[in-house]
Amino acid sequence: MPEQEDLIPVLESIFARPSVSAMLDLSPRQFERFVEYVFRRAGYGVNDVAFKLLKGVDLELCQSATPGSKTVGGIEVKRYAPDNKVNNDTTQKLLGAPLLRDRRMRGYLVTTSQFTHDARALGATKRHVHLLDGEQFVRYINYLRGSIDTHPDRGGAFLAPDAIAMADRLLAETQRSGAKILTIGNNKGGVGKTTTARYLAASLANRGQRVLLIDMDPQANLSEVAFDVKAAAIPSPHLGDYFAGEQPLTHLIRQSSVYPQLRIIPAHPDLGRRDTGGFFKPETELQFVRDLYAAVATIPNGPHGAFDWIILDTPPAVSLFTRAALAAADYVLVPARPRDSSAAGTVNMFAALDAMGELMGRKPRLLGGVITHWNDDKSSLDAYAELGGLFERRGSQLMRARIPFSYALERNPQQAKNAMSAYDDLTEEVIHLCQ
């Protein structure tokens, strides 16, 4: 391995493609430098204090890289071989660190190995201390890479690894019903996300499935259709009230006046005030997942009965709402228009999907891409081939059903028989893939 002064390119390379094996190629001292590098990329200021016995940790964490910034925690770093698990003694040493006697400080034990059951149990007794094994540390890095820019200190906030442990606890403690959660998204406007959510939900309901739509787009186009009103006229409660902390999700469920067989949690333009513009917000992302699982997906005897499907329509930008919807998803469907401009939005969606999958410790299944606005012309065929390659490289595919271009589809579905038939075909594909 390179000398210390030449280590930065190596650390950058591992950060770009993190793995436990790559970290094991580092010496213990080099791994400590890598952990320092990761936390700096997360927005912290980091000081090497291994030589200061009054600290009791290897690295001191500060609120930012600004000199004199407030101390917020510390890290103990252990580069261990995979068969050498971190035990109670090492965990106890972290718990007894002088720096962490103040419960407002966060403590982290980061290793390339795993923890014994007893070490995990001991760590769980202290809510201000988090144990990150090798795989969790890799997840943290990947979530970090998909959530923060290359100059995190400019944002004035840091991204703590606590979110990984929070997500693991959420999944371990949640009892899920059989409801399938399908997120429809693409980082591109005008590709038919809302239209696909609308007609896929209606087609499922026509087959006797109980469907809940959740409109997570501040434009509220799906909600406009569901109630045949303009977005500004959608009454409270709506999803904006939930993200404002004023209403639980269960209070937002309403019957669509246009599609009586469907239930919907409506959006409203006010929802846009709660958006962080894609900037990381793991507590909010995870709280939405927790509330959706606990308050909606698991209540068979609720006022609206149990749901077979929960379909989330997302905004064109990879916003807080898109990220939360991807974190909650079991399945993801990506509408794409057969144009060259669709490729970039699709790639951005994949990146967001990867980041949220790392946070949750399990990635939703990418069902594939559904081609909308289809025309049998050369530009459509060329774009179709390019998009097909993108999905194939992800181990997925384009759906066989292609939605033909039709002005009538959004205005008068009765005059868009070909498009409606294609959505019926798409529904059959989705049901088959989700069995």
C-alpha positions as CSV (number, residue, x, y, z in Angstrom):
1,M,0.0,0.0,0.0
2,P,1.2,3.6,-0.5
3,E,2.8,5.7,2.1
4,Q,0.6,8.0,4.3
5,E,1.1,11.1,2.1
6,D,0.0,9.2,-1.0
7,L,-3.0,7.6,0.6
8,I,-5.7,10.0,-0.5
9,P,-6.2,8.6,-4.0
10,V,-6.6,5.1,-2.5
11,L,-9.2,6.4,0.0
12,E,-11.1,8.2,-2.8
13,S,-11.1,5.0,-4.8
14,I,-12.5,2.9,-2.0
15,F,-15.1,5.5,-1.2
16,A,-16.2,5.4,-4.8
17,R,-16.6,1.6,-4.8
18,P,-16.7,0.6,-1.1
19,S,-16.4,-3.0,0.0
20,V,-15.2,-4.9,3.1
21,S,-12.5,-6.6,1.1
22,A,-11.1,-3.3,-0.1
23,M,-11.0,-2.0,3.4
24,L,-9.2,-5.1,4.6
25,D,-6.4,-4.3,2.1
26,L,-5.6,-1.3,4.3
27,S,-3.5,-1.5,7.4
28,P,-5.1,-0.7,10.8
29,R,-3.7,2.8,10.6
30,Q,-4.8,3.3,7.0
31,F,-8.3,2.1,7.8
32,E,-8.5,4.6,10.6
33,R,-7.6,7.3,8.0
34,F,-10.3,5.9,5.7
35,V,-12.9,6.2,8.5
36,E,-11.7,9.8,9.1
37,Y,-12.1,10.5,5.3
38,V,-15.6,9.0,5.2
39,F,-16.8,11.1,8.1
40,R,-15.3,14.2,6.6
41,R,-17.2,13.5,3.4
42,A,-20.3,13.2,5.6
43,G,-19.9,16.8,6.7
44,Y,-18.1,16.4,10.1
45,G,-15.0,17.9,11.3
46,V,-12.6,15.1,12.5
47,N,-9.7,15.2,14.8
48,D,-7.2,12.4,15.6
49,V,-7.3,12.1,19.4
50,A,-6.0,8.5,19.8
51,F,-3.1,9.8,21.8
52,K,-5.3,11.7,24.2
53,L,-6.3,9.4,27.0
54,L,-8.9,11.8,28.3
55,K,-10.9,11.3,25.1
56,G,-10.9,7.5,25.1
57,V,-11.6,7.3,21.4
58,D,-9.6,7.3,18.2
59,L,-11.4,10.1,16.4
60,E,-13.2,13.1,17.7
61,L,-16.2,14.4,15.7
62,C,-17.1,18.0,15.4
63,Q,-20.2,19.7,14.0
64,S,-18.3,21.0,11.0
65,A,-14.8,21.4,9.6
66,T,-14.7,25.0,10.8
67,P,-11.9,25.5,13.5
68,G,-13.4,25.6,17.0
69,S,-16.6,23.8,15.9
70,K,-18.6,22.1,18.7
71,T,-17.7,18.5,19.5
72,V,-20.6,16.1,18.8
73,G,-19.1,12.6,19.4
74,G,-16.3,10.2,18.9
75,I,-15.3,7.0,17.0
76,E,-13.4,3.9,18.0
77,V,-11.9,2.2,14.9
78,K,-11.1,-1.5,14.7
79,R,-9.7,-3.0,11.5
80,Y,-10.3,-6.7,12.2
81,A,-10.2,-9.8,10.0
82,P,-13.6,-11.2,9.2
83,D,-13.2,-14.2,11.6
84,N,-12.2,-11.9,14.5
85,K,-15.4,-10.6,15.9
86,V,-15.6,-7.5,18.1
87,N,-16.4,-8.6,21.6
88,N,-17.8,-7.2,24.8
89,D,-14.5,-5.8,26.0
90,T,-14.0,-3.6,23.0
91,T,-17.6,-2.4,23.2
92,Q,-17.3,-1.7,26.9
93,K,-14.2,0.4,26.3
94,L,-16.2,2.6,24.0
95,L,-19.0,2.9,26.4
96,G,-16.5,4.0,29.1
97,A,-14.8,6.6,27.0
98,P,-14.6,9.9,28.9
99,L,-15.7,11.8,25.8
100,L,-19.0,9.8,25.8
101,R,-20.0,10.3,29.4
102,D,-22.0,13.3,28.2
103,R,-25.1,11.6,26.7
104,R,-25.4,14.4,24.2
105,M,-22.3,13.0,22.5
106,R,-22.7,10.2,19.8
107,G,-20.3,7.3,19.9
108,Y,-19.5,5.0,17.0
109,L,-17.5,1.7,16.9
110,V,-16.6,1.1,13.3
111,T,-15.0,-2.2,12.2
112,T,-14.4,-4.3,9.1
113,S,-15.6,-7.3,11.0
114,Q,-18.8,-8.2,12.9
115,F,-19.9,-8.0,16.5
116,T,-20.6,-10.9,18.8
117,H,-24.2,-11.2,20.0
118,D,-23.2,-10.1,23.5
119,A,-21.4,-7.0,22.1
120,R,-24.6,-6.1,20.1
121,A,-26.7,-6.5,23.2
122,L,-24.4,-4.4,25.3
123,G,-24.3,-1.6,22.7
124,A,-28.1,-1.7,22.5
125,T,-28.3,-0.6,26.2
126,K,-26.9,2.8,25.2
127,R,-29.0,4.8,22.7
128,H,-26.2,7.3,22.1
129,V,-23.8,4.6,20.9
130,H,-23.9,2.8,17.6
131,L,-22.0,-0.2,16.4
132,L,-21.2,-0.4,12.7
133,D,-19.9,-3.7,11.3
134,G,-18.2,-3.9,7.9
135,E,-21.4,-4.4,5.8
136,Q,-23.2,-1.6,7.7
137,F,-20.3,0.8,7.2
138,V,-20.4,0.0,3.4
139,R,-24.1,0.8,3.4
140,Y,-23.5,4.0,5.2
141,I,-20.9,5.0,2.6
142,N,-23.2,4.2,-0.3
143,Y,-26.2,6.0,1.3
144,L,-23.8,9.0,1.9
145,R,-22.6,9.0,-1.7
146,G,-26.2,9.2,-2.9
147,S,-27.3,11.8,-0.4
148,I,-24.7,14.5,-0.1
149,D,-22.5,16.5,-2.5
150,T,-18.8,16.6,-2.7
151,H,-18.6,19.7,-0.5
152,P,-20.8,18.8,2.5
153,D,-19.2,21.5,4.7
154,R,-20.9,24.1,2.4
155,G,-24.3,22.7,3.4
156,G,-23.8,23.4,7.1
157,A,-25.0,19.9,8.2
158,F,-23.6,16.4,8.6
159,L,-25.1,13.0,7.8
160,A,-24.8,10.7,10.8
161,P,-24.6,6.9,10.4
162,D,-27.4,6.6,13.0
163,A,-29.8,6.2,10.1
164,I,-28.4,2.8,9.2
165,A,-29.2,1.4,12.7
166,M,-32.6,3.2,12.7
167,A,-33.5,1.5,9.4
168,D,-32.4,-1.9,10.7
169,R,-34.5,-1.5,13.9
170,L,-37.5,-0.4,11.8
171,L,-37.4,-3.5,9.6
172,A,-36.8,-5.8,12.6
173,E,-39.6,-4.4,14.6
174,T,-42.2,-4.1,11.8
175,Q,-44.9,-6.7,11.1
176,R,-46.0,-6.3,7.5
177,S,-49.3,-7.4,5.9
178,G,-49.4,-8.8,2.4
179,A,-49.9,-5.4,0.8
180,K,-47.5,-4.8,-2.1
181,I,-46.0,-1.3,-2.2
182,L,-45.2,-0.1,-5.7
183,T,-43.4,3.2,-6.3
184,I,-43.7,4.8,-9.7
185,G,-40.9,7.2,-10.5
186,N,-38.4,8.8,-12.9
187,N,-36.3,11.9,-12.6
188,K,-38.0,13.3,-15.7
189,G,-41.2,15.2,-16.2
190,G,-43.8,14.4,-18.8
191,V,-43.1,10.6,-19.0
192,G,-46.5,9.5,-17.8
193,K,-45.8,8.7,-14.1
194,T,-49.2,10.0,-13.0
195,T,-51.1,8.5,-15.9
196,T,-49.5,5.1,-15.2
197,A,-50.3,5.3,-11.5
198,R,-53.9,6.2,-12.3
199,Y,-54.7,3.5,-14.9
200,L,-52.6,0.8,-13.3
201,A,-54.5,1.4,-10.0
202,A,-57.9,1.4,-11.9
203,S,-57.0,-1.7,-13.8
204,L,-56.0,-3.5,-10.6
205,A,-59.2,-2.4,-8.9
206,N,-61.2,-3.8,-11.8
207,R,-59.7,-7.1,-11.1
208,G,-61.0,-7.0,-7.5
209,Q,-57.8,-5.7,-5.9
210,R,-58.0,-3.2,-3.1
211,V,-55.8,-0.3,-4.0
212,L,-54.5,2.8,-2.1
213,L,-53.0,5.6,-4.2
214,I,-50.6,8.0,-2.5
215,D,-49.9,11.2,-4.4
216,M,-46.4,12.4,-3.4
217,D,-46.1,15.1,-6.1
218,P,-46.8,18.7,-5.0
219,Q,-48.3,19.3,-8.4
220,A,-51.1,17.1,-7.2
221,N,-52.2,16.0,-10.7
222,L,-53.2,12.6,-9.5
223,S,-55.3,14.1,-6.8
224,E,-56.9,16.5,-9.2
225,V,-58.0,13.6,-11.3
226,A,-59.2,11.6,-8.3
227,F,-61.5,14.3,-7.1
228,D,-62.1,16.3,-10.4
229,V,-60.9,19.5,-8.9
230,K,-58.0,21.9,-9.3
231,A,-55.0,21.3,-7.0
232,A,-55.5,24.4,-4.9
233,A,-59.1,23.2,-4.2
234,I,-58.1,19.9,-2.7
235,P,-59.3,20.2,0.9
236,S,-57.3,19.2,4.0
237,P,-56.3,16.8,5.3
238,H,-53.7,16.0,2.7
239,L,-50.1,14.8,2.5
240,G,-48.7,18.3,3.2
241,D,-50.4,18.1,6.6
242,Y,-48.7,14.8,7.3
243,F,-45.2,16.1,6.5
244,A,-46.0,19.2,8.6
245,G,-46.5,16.8,11.5
246,E,-50.2,17.8,11.9
247,Q,-52.0,14.6,10.7
248,P,-51.3,10.9,10.8
249,L,-51.4,9.0,7.5
250,T,-54.5,7.1,8.4
251,H,-56.5,10.4,8.7
252,L,-55.7,11.2,5.0
253,I,-57.2,8.2,3.3
254,R,-60.2,9.1,1.2
255,Q,-62.4,7.6,-1.4
256,S,-61.9,8.9,-5.0
257,S,-65.1,10.6,-6.3
258,V,-64.1,9.7,-9.9
259,Y,-62.9,6.1,-9.2
260,P,-65.1,5.0,-6.2
261,Q,-63.3,1.7,-6.0
262,L,-60.0,3.5,-5.2
263,R,-58.7,5.1,-2.0
264,I,-56.2,7.9,-2.2
265,I,-54.0,10.0,0.1
266,P,-54.1,13.3,-1.8
267,A,-51.3,15.8,-2.3
268,H,-51.6,19.6,-2.4
269,P,-49.4,22.4,-3.6
270,D,-48.6,23.1,0.1
271,L,-46.7,19.8,0.1
272,G,-43.9,21.6,-1.8
273,R,-43.1,23.7,1.3
274,R,-42.0,20.5,3.0
275,D,-39.5,19.5,0.3
276,T,-35.8,19.7,1.1
277,G,-34.9,19.6,-2.6
278,G,-33.3,16.1,-2.4
279,F,-31.0,17.1,0.5
280,F,-30.6,14.2,2.9
281,K,-33.3,13.9,5.6
282,P,-33.0,10.3,6.9
283,E,-35.2,10.8,9.9
284,T,-38.1,12.0,7.7
285,E,-37.5,9.3,5.1
286,L,-37.5,6.6,7.8
287,Q,-40.5,8.1,9.6
288,F,-42.6,7.9,6.5
289,V,-41.6,4.3,6.0
290,R,-42.5,3.5,9.6
291,D,-45.8,5.3,9.4
292,L,-46.7,3.7,6.1
293,Y,-45.9,0.2,7.3
294,A,-47.4,0.6,10.7
295,A,-50.4,2.8,10.1
296,V,-51.5,1.8,6.6
297,A,-50.1,-1.5,5.4
298,T,-50.8,-3.5,8.5
299,I,-54.4,-2.7,9.5
300,P,-56.7,-5.3,8.1
301,N,-59.7,-4.1,10.2
302,G,-59.2,-0.4,9.6
303,P,-62.0,1.8,8.3
304,H,-61.0,1.2,4.7
305,G,-60.1,-2.5,5.1
306,A,-56.8,-4.1,4.1
307,F,-55.1,-3.1,0.9
308,D,-53.7,-5.4,-1.6
309,W,-51.7,-2.7,-3.4
310,I,-50.3,0.7,-2.3
311,I,-49.1,2.7,-5.3
312,L,-47.0,5.8,-4.8
313,D,-46.8,8.5,-7.5
314,T,-43.7,10.6,-7.2
315,P,-42.6,14.1,-8.5
316,P,-40.2,14.4,-11.5
317,A,-37.3,15.6,-9.3
318,V,-35.5,13.3,-7.0
319,S,-36.9,15.1,-3.9
320,L,-37.4,14.1,-0.3
321,F,-40.8,12.6,-1.3
322,T,-39.2,10.5,-4.1
323,R,-36.5,9.2,-1.7
324,A,-39.1,8.4,1.0
325,A,-41.3,6.6,-1.6
326,L,-38.3,4.5,-2.8
327,A,-37.3,3.6,0.8
328,A,-40.8,2.3,1.4
329,A,-41.1,0.4,-1.8
330,D,-41.2,-3.4,-2.4
331,Y,-41.3,-2.8,-6.2
332,V,-40.3,0.1,-8.5
333,L,-41.7,0.8,-12.0
334,V,-40.1,3.5,-14.2
335,P,-42.2,5.1,-17.0
336,A,-40.0,6.4,-19.7
337,R,-40.7,8.3,-22.9
338,P,-38.8,6.9,-26.0
339,R,-36.6,10.0,-26.4
340,D,-32.9,10.5,-25.8
341,S,-33.6,12.9,-23.0
342,S,-35.2,10.1,-20.9
343,A,-31.9,8.3,-20.4
344,A,-30.5,10.9,-17.9
345,G,-33.6,10.9,-15.8
346,T,-33.7,7.2,-15.7
347,V,-30.0,7.0,-14.6
348,N,-30.7,9.5,-11.8
349,M,-33.6,7.4,-10.7
350,F,-31.4,4.4,-10.5
351,A,-28.9,6.3,-8.3
352,A,-31.6,7.4,-5.9
353,L,-33.0,3.8,-5.8
354,D,-29.5,2.5,-4.9
355,A,-29.0,5.1,-2.1
356,M,-32.4,4.3,-0.5
357,G,-31.8,0.6,-0.8
358,E,-28.5,1.0,1.1
359,L,-30.3,2.9,3.8
360,M,-32.9,0.2,4.2
361,G,-30.5,-2.7,3.9
362,R,-32.7,-4.2,1.2
363,K,-33.4,-2.9,-2.3
364,P,-36.9,-3.0,-3.8
365,R,-37.2,-5.1,-6.9
366,L,-36.9,-3.0,-10.1
367,L,-39.8,-4.4,-12.2
368,G,-38.6,-2.6,-15.3
369,G,-39.3,0.3,-17.5
370,V,-42.7,1.0,-19.2
371,I,-42.5,2.9,-22.5
372,T,-45.1,5.6,-22.8
373,H,-46.0,8.0,-25.6
374,W,-45.0,5.2,-28.1
375,N,-44.8,5.9,-31.8
376,D,-43.6,3.5,-34.5
377,D,-40.9,5.8,-35.8
378,K,-37.1,5.7,-35.9
379,S,-36.5,8.1,-33.0
380,S,-38.7,6.0,-30.8
381,L,-37.0,2.8,-31.9
382,D,-33.5,4.2,-31.3
383,A,-34.4,5.5,-27.8
384,Y,-36.2,2.2,-27.0
385,A,-32.9,0.3,-27.7
386,E,-30.9,2.7,-25.5
387,L,-33.4,2.5,-22.6
388,G,-33.5,-1.3,-22.9
389,G,-29.7,-1.4,-22.5
390,L,-29.9,0.7,-19.3
391,F,-32.4,-1.7,-17.8
392,E,-30.6,-4.8,-18.9
393,R,-27.4,-3.5,-17.2
394,R,-29.5,-3.3,-14.0
395,G,-30.6,-6.9,-14.4
396,S,-34.1,-5.7,-15.4
397,Q,-35.9,-5.1,-18.6
398,L,-38.5,-3.0,-20.5
399,M,-42.0,-4.2,-20.0
400,R,-43.6,-5.9,-23.1
401,A,-46.6,-3.5,-22.9
402,R,-45.9,-0.2,-24.6
403,I,-48.3,2.6,-24.1
404,P,-49.1,4.3,-27.4
405,F,-49.2,8.1,-27.7
406,S,-52.7,9.4,-27.3
407,Y,-53.9,12.9,-26.5
408,A,-57.2,11.4,-25.4
409,L,-55.6,9.3,-22.7
410,E,-55.6,12.1,-20.1
411,R,-58.8,13.8,-21.3
412,N,-61.2,11.1,-22.5
413,P,-60.0,7.6,-21.9
414,Q,-63.1,6.2,-23.7
415,Q,-61.5,7.5,-26.9
416,A,-58.1,6.0,-26.2
417,K,-59.0,2.3,-26.5
418,N,-55.5,1.2,-27.7
419,A,-53.8,3.0,-24.8
420,M,-56.3,1.5,-22.3
421,S,-55.7,-1.9,-23.7
422,A,-52.0,-1.5,-23.3
423,Y,-52.5,-0.5,-19.6
424,D,-54.5,-3.7,-19.1
425,D,-51.6,-5.6,-20.6
426,L,-49.2,-3.8,-18.3
427,T,-51.3,-4.7,-15.3
428,E,-51.1,-8.3,-16.2
429,E,-47.3,-8.1,-16.4
430,V,-47.0,-6.3,-13.1
431,I,-49.2,-8.9,-11.3
432,H,-47.1,-11.7,-12.8
433,L,-43.8,-10.1,-11.8
434,C,-45.0,-9.4,-8.2
435,Q,-46.3,-12.9,-7.5
